[in-house]
Amino acid sequence: MLPKASVDLSVELLGHIEEEDPELVSRIFERRRDRRVAQARTQLAGKNLDEQVAFLAGMLDEEGYLADFEKFPSGAYRMTLHSCAIWAVASRYGQACATELDFLREVLPEVEIERIAHKATGAYACGYEIRPRVAGRLPVGGAATRATTQKFHPSPPAL
């Protein structure tokens, strides 16, 4: 976890950048996403989907998201990010959240990924449903199992 002064400085600096060039803030988040995508793709090469989801959860956990996942009998997964490593920034700049979802979709292009819980909208955590694509079906929202159709708001972790 970063000291509060570091977080405040990050938000302050992004504010100054936004004042100078609002588009630059979006480009900064896109560059961060691109760097993470490139890093993850090299690590995911040759892994099956179970291994890929486990690796991504571990990567996100190391970044401070307190990530975990579960697999359902249907072959779908639910990944939960119990903490937001970029909360101070994400709560002010929605682009940060958008690039997080884009990151997951780019590193796992063979699956459908839907955000099913979002801390920025009041959930206790962010949650993503990850499910294999069904041949002949366009990627759309929906649930792979009854358990994953419900929006969930996990309880905050016990302290």
Secondary structure, DSSP 8 states (H G I E B T S, - for coil): ---HHHHHHHHHHHHHHHHH-HHHHHHHHHHHHHHHHHHHHHHHTT--HHHHHHHHHHHHIIIII-EEEEE-TTS-EEEEE-S-TTHHHHTT-HHHHHHHHHHHHHH-TTEEEEEEE-GGGT-SSEEEEEEE--TT-------SSHHHHS---------
